[in-house]
């Protein structure tokens, strides 16, 4: 199996990809690498617009340009 695509401390964009999502994309940082769930790596992230951290799937993250 491949390794995590992103690293701890890396700045990314979180894209929730939910139907009806009006929030759009948000800047975030990777706080911790998490294990695979349902065949996809997960990450603990901290978004700039939130006070708490959340766990997201790798497919919900994109690199900032």
Secondary structure, DSSP 8 states (H G I E B T S, - for coil): ----SS-TT-EEEEE---TT--S-EEEEEEEEEEEEETTEEEEEEEETT-SSEEEEEGGGEEE--
